Amino acid sequence: MFNEPVGCAFLVEDNPDDIAIFEYAARKLEFPITLRKHMTGTSALAEILDFSNRTEAQLPAIFILDVSLSDMQGDAVFDQISAAYGTLDLPQPPVVFLTSAETPAVVGRVAQTENARICRKPTSLEGYADIFREMFSLTTASSAIH
């Protein structure tokens, strides 16, 4: 299904069960990705602030953000990602927002960002396959730009 590695994904999800299911689905569907996981926006922001100390090759290939985290909204994390990449003079990375319910803020943000998508949190393996296909197309399109 996926003919080349995606690289590293930055997953921000506050539900440990959702993280475990995401990892299980990636293994089961042989989705070629490494996950850097954070359970809070605060934890994610701490790593994002350290991006200036990394080379472009060390940065995540894609970001997967829960829209509603326990300590902040996913679009606030997205703002910090955008700022970090802007400081590094790099193009906006691909972002997939995972949600149970779309918010106007995230819908608006995705409409303004070429390589961002909103996906409903899946309830089946096929739902994860759909998300992985979307992630794959975003990362391969992004790498073609570089």
N, C-alpha and C positions, 0 to 999 in steps of 0.2 A: 504494500500500500504506500509506503514512504521510501523513496529510493535514495535519500541522502540524509545525513544527520542534521538535526535542527540546531543543536548546540545547547546552550544553557538557557533555561527559563527561570524567571524570577516570579515565584508564586507567593502572593499575599492573600491568605485565607485564614480566618479566625476559627474555623471549625475543624478540629483534628480528624473527625470522621470524613469530612469532605476532602481533606488532604490525602488521607489513606486511600479513599476511593479513586481519587485522581491518579495517584501513583499506581494503584492496581490496574486501572484502565490503560495507563501508558504501557505497563509491562505486558498486559494481556494482548493489546493491539500492536505491540512491538513498535511503539512510537519512539523514535530515537532522540531522546531528550534527557538532559540532566536538570534536576530541579534544585534551585536555591530557595528554601522555604522560610516564610515569616508568618507568624500568627497574629501580629499586630502591625498597624501602620507605623507606630513608633519604632519598632524594630526594623522595619523596612526602610524607614527614613534614615536611620543610623547608617545602614549600608549604602544607601543612595548618596549620602553626604561624602562617603569615601570613594565615590566613583572617580574623582579627579586624580586619585592615586593609582589608577588602573590604566592599562593600555586599552585601545579600542577592542582588541581581540579578547580581552578579559571581561568585557561588559556583556550582560545578558543579551541573547538574540531576540527575546520576546518577553513581555511582561503579562502576567495573568493576575488580575486584581479582582478581588471580591468587592462588589459595589458598596456593601454595608459592613464595615468592620466594627469590632467592639469599641475601638477607641477613636475612629475617624471614618470619613467616607473615602471610598476608593478614588474618587476624582481628586481629592487633596493629595493623595500619594502620586497620582498621575501628574499633578502640577509640579511636584518636586522632581519627578523623573524628567519632565520636559525642561525644567530649569537646569538640571545637572547636564543633560545632553547639550543644551544651548550654551552653557559655560564651556563645554569641551568642543564647541563648534562642530557637533555631530548632528546628523539628521534625527528627527524624532523616531524612536524605536517603535516597532509594532506592539500594540497593546490589545489584549482581550479582556473585557470586563465580564465577570461571571455574576449573575444576579438571579434572584428569585422574582424580583419586581424591579422593572426599569424606573429610574428616577429622571425627572426632567433635566437635572444638571448633567448626568452622564449621557443622556440621549443628545443633548446639545453639544457636549464635548466631542462625542463620537462623530457627529455631523460635521464638525470643524476640522477633524483630523483624518487625513487620508488613510492611514494604516492602523485604524482602531476599529474594533468590532464589539458588539454586545452579544453575549450568548447566554441563554437561560441555563441555569445549573441543571445538568442532565440527570435523568432518573434511570437511564439505561446505558448499556455498553455502546449501543448505536449512537446515542446522544453524545457520548465522549468521542466516538469516531468522527462525528460531525465537527466537534470543536477542534480535534487534532487536525482534521483536513483544513479547517480555516486557519489554524496556527501555522501549518505547513505552507499554505499559500502565502500568508503574510511574511513569513521569514524568507522564503525563496524570492519573493518580489523585492523585499528589502535588501537582500544580499545582491540582487541584480543591479540595484541602484548604486552600490558602492563601487 
